Amino acid sequence: MKKQSAGIVGLGYVGLPLTAEFCQAGFHVVGIDSNQERLALLRQGSSYIRDVASENIQECVSSGRLFVSAEVEPLREVEGICICVPTPLRKTREPDISYVIAAAEEISRVLQPEQIIILESTVYPGATDSLVAPILEKSGLKAGQDFYLAFSPERIDPGNSSVRLKDIPKLIGGINEKSTQRAVEFYQHVFNTTIPMTSSKEAEMAKLLENTFRAVNIGLVNELAIMAHYMGINIWEVIDAAASKPFGFMPFYPGPGWGGHCIPVDPVYLSWRAKSDGLNTEFIDLAVSINNRMPQYVVDRVIDLLNEEGKSLHGSRVLILGVSYKRNVADIRESPALSILASLLKKHAMVTYYDPYVPQLEYDGLAFKSQPLNKELFSSQDCVVIVTDHSCLDYKLVVENSPIVLDTRNVTRNLQRQHANIHIL
């Protein structure tokens, strides 16, 4: 087994940045992914994740520190293995941990004594101990004794270039004290701050708390935004005013819904786990319900704005600006734009979209392409909806050439006094 060597299972939005950090720390890294297209790009030294520069991948490959494969056999030689696979929700809104199970099954076939296995994929509290450990023990090795097992939640903020991954404190909770210690020693080579926790359950819960906190506050401000609209109050001005208080208030902002892999998913994981113990989670469930309703509220606002102009949504041209779940990223997972798109189509609107990060989109069996922006495109629409506030867009061009603009992100704040066609969420 090679010292200062790591295996990363899953080379997506979490696994690839982690791979780059380990390589830059001098580790030899084995990257495992089932997607052959991803593997081919990496072997060429190309990155498919905006937060990881191709130059970094090229350096990792040319130095011989990065080897990628679809097979898990090379994991026999590494010191530690990080599991970074997706944990989405099923259509039934229940946790889908099938990718974690599959990864653990594969690792169990090649697991070696003294290896450190660290789950980074978000799971419900207790999953590392009760789910992952028994699968790995099919190898004939005992967790916490023959090999070491811990949970360390990913805390990546896609599109945020102001905070380096290695500067984000690393929470680490093992299934026993020795597992925590070994995992801390492993990560200390890469992360500037490591925080050992009592157990894997506390680490799992900490991750869910972080995003559930955000979810309930987003739900609160979304509900206030709806209320403020009917009261004729500018909720954005209200939030900015409240945020001037130097203590006791943290600003959250309304929007067309929520998206990404964490915030819409993590509260559901926590709620599902609590209900399996017979516990109620009314507060969390209410926030989830409010946030899930926001895309339909956006569509209802479009309908109202068109009605004021004597138009029906049926047959109207609606342009969606931005379909990724947040600004300046290409990730469309759980994006509210998809729900808005589906609802508009269901009501027979003629929908197009623009997103520089998502050149084409397949949704519900339909294929769409991002439209080239020009004055003619805007003027030919009945309504333009700003769903994702990408910083590269010329919003002055949008506003000056569109008959109706519904701004769900308040990105046109500096233009609203001069243009009566702008409507905020």
N, C-alpha and C positions, 0 to 999 in steps of 0.2 A: 504494500500500500504506500502510495506516494504522499509525503507530507506536503502541506500547502497545495493541495489539489482538491477540486470541487466538482461535483456533478450537479447540473441544473436540469431538472425534468420539467419541460414546458418552457418554450422560448418566445412567449408572447409579451404583453405589456409589462408584466412583472419579471419574468424570467430573463429576458434579454438585457434590460438595464442591470440586473443583478450579475449576469454573466460578464458584462463589460467592467463592472466594478471589481469583481474577483480577478479578472485578467490584469487590470491596471494595478492591482495590489501585488502582482507577481505570481499569482496562482496559475497552475495549469488547470484548465476547465474542460470538462466533457459536457457538451450541451446535447440534450436529448429532446427530440420533437418528432411527431408523426407526420408533420407537414413537409413533404419533399420539396415544395417550392421554397419554403423558408430555408431549408437546409442548403439548397443550391445557392441562394442569395448569400448566405453567410459564408459559404466556401469561396465565393467570389469576393468576399470582403465588403458586401453591401448590407446596409441596414434597412429594414422595412418598418422600423419604429422611429417616429420623428424625434423622440427624446434621446435617441442613441445615434450619434453621428457615424456615418459610414467610415470615416477616417479612423474612428476608434476600433471598429470591427476589423478593418484592414490591418491595423497594427497588431491586434490580437492574433489574427490568422498568420500574418507574415512572421511573427515572432515564434510561432509554434506553440503558443500558450492556449489556443482554442482549437478543439476538435469537436465536430458535431456529427451526430448519427441518429438514425431512427431506431437503432438497436441498443438495448440496455447493457449488453455484455461489458463494454468498457468501464461501467460504473464499479466493477469489482476492484479497480485499482485506486479509487479516489478516497480521500480522507472523510469527506462529508458530502451528503447529498441533500439538495434543497428541492422540495416539491412545489412547483409554481404553476399548477394547472388550474383551469377555470372551475368555479363553483357557482353556476348560474341558478336560476329558478326554473322549475318545470312549468309547463302551461297551467298546472293546477296550483301554482304559487307555493309549491313546496320545495325545500332545498334539493338540489341535484348534486350529489356528491359522487356520482358515478366516475368522474375523471380522477378523483382522489383515490377511489377504490382501485381503479385500473392501474394507476401509477404505483400504488403500494403493492399490488399483486406482482407487477413486473419487477420491482425492486427486490421483493422477497426471493426471487429466483437467483439473484446474484449477490445478495447481502453477505458481507464479510464481518468477522469478529472485529470489534473496536470501531466500526464505522459510526458516524454521526448522521442521523436522519432528521431533517428539520422540515416541518410542514409550514409553508408560507401561505398557502391557499386559505381563504376565509372559510371557517367551518363553525358549527354551533358548539357551545361549551361542552367539553367532554369527548369530543370526536377523536382527538389525538389518542387519548387513553383507550377509549372503548371501541373505536373503529379501526384506526391505523395500526395500533400496536398488535392486535391479534393477527392481522393480515401479515405483517412483517415477521411475526413469530412462526409462520408456516415454514420459514427457512430452517427451523430447528434451533434458532438462537433466541435467547431471552432478552426482552426489552429492558433497558436500564441496568443490565448486568453484562450481557455479551455484546450488545450494541447499545447506542444511546439515542434517545428519541425526544424531540422537543418541538414546540410550536413557537414560531416567530412571525407575527403578522406583517405582511407587506404594507407599507404606508406611503406608497408612491402617489404623487399628485401629477397626473399627466398634463403636459403643457406648461408646467411651472419650472422655468429655467433659473429662477432665483434661489432655489434651494437644491443643493446637490444631494444625491441619494445617500452618500456616505455621511452626510451631516445630520440626517434624520435619525434620532435616537432609536436604537434597535431593542425592542422588547423581546425577551427570551424566557420561556417557561418550559422546563423539562418535565417528564413524567416522574422523575425523582431528582434528588439533589445532584447526583453525579451527571445526569443527562444535561441539566441546566449548566453546570460547570463546563462540560466539554463543548457545548454549543456556544457558550460565551467565549471561550478560548478560540473557537473556530471563527466567529464573526469579528472578534477584536482586530483581526488583521485587515478588515475591510471598513468597518464602521467606526467613527470617532467616538461614539458613545454607545455602550451596551448597558441595558437595564435588566438584570436578572430578576425573575419573578418567582413566587412561591411554587407555582405549578403551571402546567400547560393550560389548565382551566382558566386561571386568572388572565393569562396572556390571550386566550381565545375571547374571553369576555371583554377585555380592554379594547380589542379591535372593534367588536360590535358596539361597545359604548361610544367610541369616537364617532362612528357614522350614524348611530341612532340619535345621538345628541344633535347632529346636524339635521337629520331627517325631521325630527319633531319641531325644530325651530324653523325649518323651511316650511313645514306644514302650517305652523302658526302664522308666519308672515304671508303665505299664500291665501289663507283664509281672510286675513286682514286686508289684503289687496282686493279681494272680491267685495268685501264690505265697503272699503273706501271708494271703490268705483261707483257703487250705487248711492253713496253719500256725497259724491262730487268732490272727493278729497284726493289730493295727489299723495299716494302712499310713499313714493320715493322721497319726496320732500320731508315727510313725517319721519321716515327712517333716518335720514341724514341729520335731522334736528335732534332726534333721540341719541344718535351716535356722538353728538357733541359733548355729552356727559362723560367726564373722565373716569367714571367707575360705574359698575353695576349694570352695564348694558353692552351687549355684543351685537353688532348689526348683521342681520341676514336679509337677503333680498328675494322678492318674489320672482317667479318665472313661469314658463309654459308647462312646467312639470319637473321631473327629475330624471337623471339618466346616469349612465356609466355602470360599472360593474359593482360598485360598493354601496353608495347611499340608497338606491332603491332595493337592494338585495339584503344587506346586512340586518336591518330591522326585522325583516321577515324571517331570517334565520333565528334571531333571538326570540321572536314571538312564537315561532314553531316549536322551538326547544322548550320554552316555558309552558306551552299548552300541553306538551307531552307529559309534563309533571302535574297537570291539572290546574295550572296557574293562569290567571287572566292578565291580559296586556292591553287594556282598553286605550290607554294613552298612546301607545305605539301604533296600535291598529287604526286609531283615528287619524293620526298623522299620515300613515300610509294611504288611507282612503282619500284624504284631502289632496295629497300630492298626485295620486293616480287620476283624480278628476280634473286636474288643471288642463290637460290637452283638450278635453271637451269644452271647458270654459273658454279656451282660446277660439275654438270653432264657433261657439255661441256668440262670441264678440264679433267675429267676422260676419256672421249672419245678421246681427243687429246693425252693423255698420253699412252693409249692403242694403238692408231694408230702408235705412234712412235716405239712401239714394234712389229708392224705388226699384231696387234690383233683388232678384232671388239668387240664392247660392247656386241653385240648379242652373248649370250652364255658364256660370261666371268663371272668369279666369283668375286664378289665385296663384301667386308666386311665393314660395317659401324660401326665405334667405337663411341658409344654415340648417343642415340636417344632422350634424354630429351632436353629441350630447353636451359638449361644452366648447368654449371658444378656443380656437387655434389647435384643435386636435382632430384626428381622423376617425375617432372611435364612435360608432353609432350604436353601441350596445345600450339597450333600454332607453334610447333617445326619445324624448317627447315628440320630436318632429315626426317620427314614424307613426305615432298614434294620431297626430294631427292630420298627416297625409292620408291615412286610412279613413278617417272620419269624413274628410272633405270629399274623397273619392266616393264614399258610400252615399253621400248626398248629391252626387253627380256634378261636382265642381270640376273644372278643367284645370288640373294642378300641374305645375312645373316647379323646379327648384334650382337653386344655385348654391354650391358649396365648393370652394377651391380645394378643400381637403378630401372631398368625396366625389370624384369625377363621375362615378356611376353607382347606381343603387338598385338592388333587387329586393322587392318587398311584396309579400303576399302573392307571389307568382307574376308580378309585374316588373318590368325593367324601366328605369329612368336614367337620364343623363343630365348632368349639370349643364345649365344653359349659359351661353356667353352673355356677359352683362353689357348692356348698352341702353341708351335712352329709349330706343324703340321698344325694347323688352318691357321696361317699366311702364311706359305709356300705354301699352297694349293690355295691361292687366286691369282687372276691376279692383283688386286688393293685393297689397304686398304685406306679408307677415314676416317680421324679423323674429326668428326663433332662436338662432345662435349668433351671438354678437362677435363674429370673427373680426379681429383688429385690422385686417387688410382691406375691408370693404370701404368704399367711398359712400358714406351715408348721406352726404349732401347731394350726391348724384341721385341716390335712391329717392330722397324726399322731394327733390325739385322736379322729378319726372313721373312720379306715381300719383294716381288719383286719391288713393287711400293707403295709409301706412299704419299697420298695427304693430307697435313696438313692444315686445314682451320682455325686453331687457333694459329699457330706458337708455339705450345707446345713442339716441337722438336728442338727449337732454339739452344740448346746446343749440338745437335747431327748433325746438318746440314753440318758442314765442313768436317766431317769424313764419311758421307754417301751420295753418289750421287743419291740414290734411293728416297730421300726425295724431295718433291715438295711442296712449300708453295702457299697459295691462291694468 
